[in-house]
Amino acid sequence: MSAPILPGAVLGVLGGGQLGRMFTLAARRMGYRVDVFAPEDDTPAGQIAYREIRAPYEDLAAVRAFAKDVEVVTFEFENVSSEATAAAAEFAPVRPSGALLHVTQNRGREKRALEAKGIPVAPFAIIESQADLDAAAAHPGFPGVLKTTSWGYDGRGQRRVEDRAGLANAFRELGSVPCVLEGFIPFVAELSVVGARGLDGSIALYDPVLNRHRNHILDITLSPAPVASAVRTAALDLARRILEGFDVVGVLCVELFLLDDDSLVVNELAPRPHNSGHITIDSNVCCQFEQQVRAVCGLPLGSTERTVPAAAMANLLGDLWQGGPPNWAAALADPGVRLHLYGKEGPVPGRKMGHLTVADSTLEGAEARVLAAREALLRR
């Protein structure tokens, strides 16, 4: 096993968004410096990084120069090309690996890889041509969801389809690019498990959390998920199998559908910290971002023990700014409300600008308080 990368070293992050920002905050607190590589200036991560390198991910010479100056490279953004991670790996270890990134940034490759490892997924068919389109209609059945294999998140790049005609129309609307048709899963809840795996193969798993979405964007997260102990155990087992099966070094989130018979189906993987894992900053001994630092640097993993009985998180989208600046004082009138803003400019409807977290003795209390705090932002 490689020697650990110790505080004082420079860590490299591909991507300058809010996940990179929170990774950088955790790394700086631990005594590391962080360089950020992104195609924009003044990114959320770049605002607090040691250095911000602006260049497109396709500029492989710039990626190589970036990697020469850091001890390890990680990423906070899936849509970095395999060529870029391969170029970085010539000069510094990339964790998680570029091979894992290559699998997870394409829904078709990801589902095939999960299926090959015996992980339960929704019935699916890959569509790359008219012939595939004709054959796919009978495989997962209808209703279904057609998703582009790449570049889709927060509901982008997907359409619900009810029949063969709808499938053909949706394929055209999505630009006739490679897609995955998934059979519709009548789930009763959406869960996620964030976990980390170290260089030594050790694994640390956070309790499953319950996620509620609005317009396909994560809205509320509750920790711990109010599920039966058998569901909790099964979710943690799936996350462990995936971390080990894909030889992950770093943080990975497993998104899950819970069915009415308490069985679980894996929806997607994210080989990085996850929006639902932000709640760990205020509810666990070691948050997902410190865990990412520890894992990619080869340090012992931190405790995932909860420090509070229950917690709730509410996302803050750009919609809240449409009537003027939010009323931060009103939201923070509850002294238990924790505010996290991501340093983004130009709030746009649907854009994640930050989140609120509240801890309480019960999930019901935490959720009620975080929703009340978010509603208070609209008092102007």
C-alpha positions as CSV (number, residue, x, y, z in Angstrom):
1,M,0.0,0.0,0.0
2,S,1.2,3.5,-0.8
3,A,2.4,5.8,2.0
4,P,-0.3,8.2,3.3
5,I,-0.4,11.7,1.9
6,L,0.0,13.8,5.0
7,P,-1.2,17.3,5.9
8,G,0.8,20.0,4.2
9,A,0.5,18.3,0.9
10,V,-1.3,19.8,-2.1
11,L,-4.5,17.9,-3.2
12,G,-6.0,18.4,-6.7
13,V,-9.7,18.5,-7.5
14,L,-11.2,18.3,-11.0
15,G,-14.3,20.5,-10.9
16,G,-15.0,23.7,-9.1
17,G,-18.6,23.3,-7.8
18,Q,-20.1,23.1,-4.3
19,L,-18.8,19.6,-3.7
20,G,-15.3,20.7,-4.4
21,R,-15.9,23.7,-2.1
22,M,-16.9,21.6,0.8
23,F,-14.0,19.1,0.1
24,T,-11.6,22.1,0.1
25,L,-13.0,23.4,3.4
26,A,-12.5,20.0,5.0
27,A,-9.0,19.6,3.6
28,R,-7.9,23.1,4.7
29,R,-9.1,22.4,8.2
30,M,-6.9,19.3,8.2
31,G,-3.9,21.3,7.0
32,Y,-3.8,20.5,3.3
33,R,-3.7,22.9,0.4
34,V,-6.0,22.3,-2.5
35,D,-5.6,23.2,-6.2
36,V,-8.8,23.3,-8.3
37,F,-9.0,22.7,-12.0
38,A,-12.2,24.0,-13.7
39,P,-13.2,25.7,-17.0
40,E,-14.5,28.8,-15.2
41,D,-13.0,31.5,-12.9
42,D,-14.2,32.3,-9.4
43,T,-15.9,28.9,-8.9
44,P,-17.3,27.9,-5.5
45,A,-14.3,25.7,-4.8
46,G,-11.8,28.1,-6.4
47,Q,-12.8,30.9,-4.1
48,I,-11.2,29.1,-1.1
49,A,-8.6,26.9,-2.9
50,Y,-4.9,27.4,-2.7
51,R,-4.9,27.8,-6.5
52,E,-7.6,27.9,-9.2
53,I,-6.5,26.7,-12.6
54,R,-8.8,27.7,-15.4
55,A,-8.8,25.4,-18.5
56,P,-11.2,23.1,-20.3
57,Y,-11.0,19.4,-19.3
58,E,-10.2,18.7,-23.0
59,D,-6.9,20.6,-22.6
60,L,-4.8,17.5,-21.7
61,A,-1.6,19.5,-21.5
62,A,-3.1,21.7,-18.8
63,V,-4.4,18.6,-17.0
64,R,-1.0,17.1,-17.0
65,A,0.6,20.3,-15.7
66,F,-2.0,20.5,-13.0
67,A,-1.4,16.9,-11.9
68,K,2.4,17.5,-11.7
69,D,1.9,20.0,-8.9
70,V,-0.3,17.9,-6.6
71,E,0.0,14.6,-4.6
72,V,-3.4,13.1,-5.5
73,V,-6.3,14.0,-7.8
74,T,-9.9,13.5,-7.0
75,F,-13.1,14.9,-8.6
76,E,-16.4,16.4,-7.6
77,F,-18.0,16.2,-11.1
78,E,-18.7,13.1,-13.1
79,N,-18.5,14.6,-16.6
80,V,-14.8,14.7,-16.7
81,S,-13.5,12.8,-19.7
82,S,-11.6,9.5,-19.4
83,E,-8.8,11.1,-21.4
84,A,-8.5,13.8,-18.7
85,T,-8.3,11.4,-15.8
86,A,-5.8,9.2,-17.7
87,A,-3.6,12.3,-18.4
88,A,-3.7,13.2,-14.7
89,A,-2.9,9.7,-13.7
90,E,0.4,9.9,-15.5
91,F,1.7,12.2,-12.7
92,A,-0.5,11.6,-9.6
93,P,-2.9,8.9,-8.4
94,V,-6.5,9.5,-9.3
95,R,-8.9,8.4,-6.6
96,P,-11.5,7.1,-7.2
97,S,-10.1,5.7,-10.4
98,G,-10.7,7.0,-13.8
99,A,-11.9,3.5,-14.7
100,L,-14.7,3.8,-12.1
101,L,-15.6,7.3,-13.4
102,H,-15.8,5.9,-16.9
103,V,-18.4,3.3,-15.8
104,T,-20.5,5.6,-13.7
105,Q,-20.7,8.6,-16.0
106,N,-22.6,6.5,-18.5
107,R,-25.9,4.9,-17.4
108,G,-25.7,2.1,-19.8
109,R,-22.2,1.0,-18.7
110,E,-23.2,1.5,-15.1
111,K,-26.3,-0.7,-15.3
112,R,-24.5,-3.4,-17.1
113,A,-21.6,-3.4,-14.6
114,L,-24.0,-3.5,-11.6
115,E,-26.0,-6.4,-13.3
116,A,-22.8,-8.3,-13.9
117,K,-22.0,-8.1,-10.2
118,G,-25.4,-9.4,-9.2
119,I,-26.6,-6.0,-7.9
120,P,-30.4,-5.5,-8.3
121,V,-31.3,-2.8,-10.8
122,A,-34.5,-1.9,-12.7
123,P,-35.2,-3.8,-15.9
124,F,-33.5,-1.8,-18.7
125,A,-32.6,-1.7,-22.4
126,I,-29.8,0.2,-24.1
127,I,-31.0,2.3,-27.1
128,E,-28.4,3.5,-29.6
129,S,-30.3,3.0,-32.9
130,Q,-33.7,2.5,-34.5
131,A,-33.2,-1.2,-34.2
132,D,-32.6,-0.9,-30.5
133,L,-35.6,1.3,-30.2
134,D,-37.8,-1.3,-31.8
135,A,-36.4,-4.1,-29.6
136,A,-36.4,-2.1,-26.4
137,A,-40.2,-1.5,-26.4
138,A,-40.9,-5.1,-25.3
139,H,-38.0,-5.6,-22.8
140,P,-38.6,-3.4,-19.7
141,G,-42.2,-2.8,-20.6
142,F,-44.3,0.3,-20.0
143,P,-44.6,2.7,-18.4
144,G,-40.9,3.5,-18.3
145,V,-38.4,6.2,-18.1
146,L,-36.1,7.1,-21.0
147,K,-32.8,8.6,-19.9
148,T,-29.8,9.8,-21.9
149,T,-26.8,7.6,-21.0
150,S,-24.6,10.7,-20.3
151,W,-24.9,14.3,-19.2
152,G,-28.1,13.8,-17.2
153,Y,-28.7,14.9,-13.6
154,D,-31.5,16.6,-11.5
155,G,-34.1,15.4,-14.0
156,R,-32.3,16.6,-17.1
157,G,-32.1,14.3,-20.0
158,Q,-35.0,12.1,-19.2
159,R,-38.6,11.5,-20.2
160,R,-41.4,9.3,-18.8
161,V,-42.9,7.1,-21.6
162,E,-46.2,5.3,-21.6
163,D,-46.2,3.4,-24.8
164,R,-44.3,2.7,-28.1
165,A,-45.3,5.9,-29.7
166,G,-44.2,7.9,-26.6
167,L,-40.9,6.1,-26.6
168,A,-40.2,7.1,-30.2
169,N,-41.2,10.7,-29.5
170,A,-39.1,10.9,-26.4
171,F,-36.0,9.4,-28.2
172,R,-36.3,12.2,-30.8
173,E,-36.9,14.9,-28.1
174,L,-33.7,13.8,-26.4
175,G,-31.8,14.2,-29.7
176,S,-31.6,10.5,-30.7
177,V,-28.5,10.2,-28.6
178,P,-27.7,6.9,-26.8
179,C,-30.3,6.3,-24.1
180,V,-31.4,3.8,-21.4
181,L,-35.0,2.7,-21.2
182,E,-35.8,1.7,-17.6
183,G,-38.9,-0.1,-16.6
184,F,-40.9,2.0,-14.2
185,I,-40.3,1.0,-10.5
186,P,-43.3,1.5,-8.2
187,F,-41.1,2.5,-5.3
188,V,-42.4,3.8,-2.0
189,A,-39.3,5.7,-1.0
190,E,-35.9,6.9,-2.3
191,L,-32.9,6.2,-0.1
192,S,-29.2,6.7,-0.4
193,V,-26.2,5.4,1.4
194,V,-22.9,7.3,1.4
195,G,-19.8,5.2,2.0
196,A,-16.1,5.4,1.8
197,R,-13.4,2.9,1.2
198,G,-9.7,3.4,2.0
199,L,-6.5,2.3,0.4
200,D,-6.3,-0.6,2.8
201,G,-9.8,-1.8,1.9
202,S,-11.4,-0.6,5.1
203,I,-15.0,0.6,4.7
204,A,-17.0,3.2,6.5
205,L,-20.8,3.5,5.9
206,Y,-23.3,6.2,6.9
207,D,-26.8,5.2,7.9
208,P,-29.2,5.2,5.0
209,V,-31.1,8.5,4.6
210,L,-34.5,9.2,3.1
211,N,-34.7,11.6,0.2
212,R,-37.7,13.5,-1.1
213,H,-37.5,15.2,-4.6
214,R,-39.4,18.0,-6.1
215,N,-39.3,18.4,-9.9
216,H,-36.6,15.6,-10.0
217,I,-34.3,17.7,-7.8
218,L,-33.4,16.6,-4.2
219,D,-35.5,18.7,-1.8
220,I,-35.5,17.2,1.6
221,T,-33.2,14.6,3.3
222,L,-33.9,12.9,6.6
223,S,-31.3,11.1,8.7
224,P,-31.6,8.3,9.6
225,A,-34.1,7.0,7.1
226,P,-37.2,5.8,9.0
227,V,-37.1,2.2,7.7
228,A,-37.1,-1.3,9.2
229,S,-33.8,-2.6,10.6
230,A,-33.8,-5.3,7.9
231,V,-34.0,-2.6,5.2
232,R,-31.2,-0.7,6.8
233,T,-29.0,-3.8,6.9
234,A,-29.8,-4.6,3.3
235,A,-29.0,-1.1,2.1
236,L,-25.6,-1.1,3.9
237,D,-24.8,-4.5,2.5
238,L,-25.5,-3.3,-1.0
239,A,-23.3,-0.3,-0.5
240,R,-20.5,-2.5,0.9
241,R,-20.7,-4.9,-2.0
242,I,-20.5,-2.1,-4.5
243,L,-17.5,-0.4,-2.8
244,E,-15.7,-3.7,-2.7
245,G,-16.8,-4.9,-6.1
246,F,-15.7,-1.8,-7.9
247,D,-12.5,-1.4,-5.8
248,V,-13.4,2.1,-4.9
249,V,-10.9,4.3,-3.1
250,G,-12.7,7.4,-2.0
251,V,-16.4,8.3,-1.4
252,L,-19.3,6.8,-3.3
253,C,-23.1,7.3,-2.9
254,V,-25.5,4.5,-3.8
255,E,-29.0,5.8,-4.7
256,L,-31.7,3.2,-4.0
257,F,-35.4,2.6,-4.5
258,L,-37.3,1.0,-1.7
259,L,-40.2,-1.2,-2.9
260,D,-43.4,-2.0,-1.0
261,D,-42.1,-5.5,-0.1
262,D,-39.1,-3.9,1.6
263,S,-36.7,-5.0,-1.2
264,L,-34.2,-2.6,-2.7
265,V,-33.2,-1.7,-6.3
266,V,-30.1,0.4,-7.1
267,N,-30.9,3.5,-9.1
268,E,-27.6,5.2,-9.7
269,L,-24.1,5.5,-8.3
270,A,-22.2,8.7,-7.7
271,P,-18.4,8.2,-7.2
272,R,-18.0,11.3,-5.1
273,P,-19.8,13.0,-2.2
274,H,-23.5,13.4,-2.7
275,N,-26.1,16.1,-2.1
276,S,-27.9,13.9,0.4
277,G,-24.6,13.4,2.2
278,H,-24.3,17.1,3.0
279,I,-26.4,16.3,6.1
280,T,-23.4,14.5,7.6
281,I,-21.6,17.9,8.1
282,D,-24.0,18.6,11.0
283,S,-25.1,15.1,12.1
284,N,-22.0,12.8,12.1
285,V,-18.6,12.7,13.8
286,C,-16.8,12.7,10.4
287,C,-18.6,14.2,7.5
288,Q,-18.5,12.9,3.9
289,F,-16.0,15.5,2.8
290,E,-13.5,14.8,5.6
291,Q,-14.0,11.1,4.8
292,Q,-13.1,11.9,1.1
293,V,-9.9,13.6,2.2
294,R,-9.0,10.7,4.5
295,A,-9.7,8.1,1.8
296,V,-7.9,9.6,-1.1
297,C,-4.9,10.5,1.1
298,G,-4.6,6.9,2.5
299,L,-5.4,7.9,6.1
300,P,-7.6,5.9,8.4
301,L,-11.3,6.5,7.8
302,G,-13.3,8.5,10.3
303,S,-16.3,7.5,12.4
304,T,-19.7,7.6,10.8
305,E,-21.5,7.6,14.1
306,R,-24.3,10.1,14.4
307,T,-23.9,12.9,16.9
308,V,-27.6,13.7,17.0
309,P,-30.7,11.5,17.2
310,A,-32.2,12.9,14.0
311,A,-31.5,15.6,11.4
312,A,-33.2,17.1,8.3
313,M,-31.8,19.0,5.4
314,A,-33.6,21.3,3.0
315,N,-32.1,22.4,-0.3
316,L,-32.1,26.0,-1.3
317,L,-32.7,26.6,-5.0
318,G,-32.4,29.8,-6.9
319,D,-36.2,30.1,-7.0
320,L,-36.0,31.5,-3.4
321,W,-34.3,34.7,-4.8
322,Q,-36.9,35.5,-7.3
323,G,-38.8,38.0,-5.1
324,G,-35.6,39.6,-3.7
325,P,-32.9,38.5,-1.3
326,P,-34.0,35.7,1.1
327,N,-34.7,36.7,4.7
328,W,-31.7,35.1,6.3
329,A,-32.5,36.6,9.7
330,A,-36.0,35.1,9.8
331,A,-34.7,31.6,8.9
332,L,-31.9,31.8,11.5
333,A,-34.3,32.9,14.3
334,D,-34.4,29.2,15.2
335,P,-30.9,28.9,16.8
336,G,-30.6,25.3,15.8
337,V,-30.7,26.1,12.0
338,R,-27.4,25.7,10.2
339,L,-27.0,27.7,7.0
340,H,-24.6,26.5,4.2
341,L,-24.3,28.7,1.1
342,Y,-22.2,27.6,-1.9
343,G,-20.7,30.9,-3.1
344,K,-22.6,30.9,-6.4
345,E,-23.5,34.0,-8.2
346,G,-26.6,34.6,-10.3
347,P,-29.4,32.5,-8.6
348,V,-31.4,30.7,-11.3
349,P,-34.6,28.7,-10.7
350,G,-33.6,25.1,-10.2
351,R,-30.0,25.9,-9.3
352,K,-28.7,24.6,-6.0
353,M,-27.5,27.6,-4.0
354,G,-27.2,26.1,-0.5
355,H,-28.9,24.2,2.1
356,L,-30.3,24.3,5.7
357,T,-29.8,21.6,8.3
358,V,-31.6,21.1,11.7
359,A,-31.0,18.5,14.3
360,D,-33.7,17.4,16.7
361,S,-34.7,14.6,19.0
362,T,-37.1,13.3,16.4
363,L,-37.3,13.2,12.6
364,E,-40.7,14.8,12.6
365,G,-39.4,17.7,14.7
366,A,-36.3,18.2,12.5
367,E,-38.3,18.2,9.3
368,A,-40.9,20.6,10.6
369,R,-38.2,23.0,11.8
370,V,-36.1,22.9,8.6
371,L,-39.2,23.5,6.5
372,A,-40.3,26.4,8.7
373,A,-36.9,27.9,8.4
374,R,-36.9,27.7,4.6
375,E,-40.4,29.1,4.5
376,A,-39.2,32.0,6.6
377,L,-36.7,33.0,3.9
378,L,-39.7,34.2,1.8
379,R,-40.8,36.8,4.5
380,R,-39.8,40.1,2.9
